[in-house]
Amino acid sequence: MTIEQIDRQNPDFLKHIYKIRKQVFENEFGFPKKDRMTQNEWDALSNHYLLINNGKPVGAVAVVNWTGLCDILKENGIDPKLSVAKITKLAILPEARSLSNLKELIYSTQQEIITSHYDFVTANVARPSNKPKDRRMDHIKQTYQKTFGLQEIQESDGSWTLGKQL
């Protein structure tokens, strides 16, 4: 099992990440394309990590530097003066879900957050826009809270902003 940091300009590696996200977010959880869970404008600004198990890409996560994005930070209840890392698009294929694979992806994000000297880490968890009563994301929110030690900052219509000061 290995973790590779992916060059965000390399379409060959990004296609593996997009394939994993599509299977997890669109096929498994039912997010519609308009929710932009598979691919969005933040991908060009993110540091992507790809989990490879026995030569097969099986998981991905990204870290985005939100420092200085004052309007977005205020909208999410975060002090805009802080240096902020957002953990996003954590996805592991169902057949590869295990505590060890999750730990590998988390370790990658933690190393980036530590070495980049962020003041605050955040993540958003939301229900699919076409399934606002789908409770499966409640479990994902709890997993993020436990795994990353994040607290709920705000909740709005089945979408949560989580975070913690470092």
Secondary structure, DSSP 8 states (H G I E B T S, - for coil): -EEEEE-TT-HHHHHHHHHHHIIIIIIIT---GGG--SS-GGGGGEEEEEEEETTEEEEEEEEEE-TT-HHHHHHTT--TTS-EEEEEEEEE-GGG--HHHHHHHHHHHHHHHHHTT-SEEEEEEE--TT-TT-THHHHHHHHHHHHH--EEEEEETTEEEEEEE-
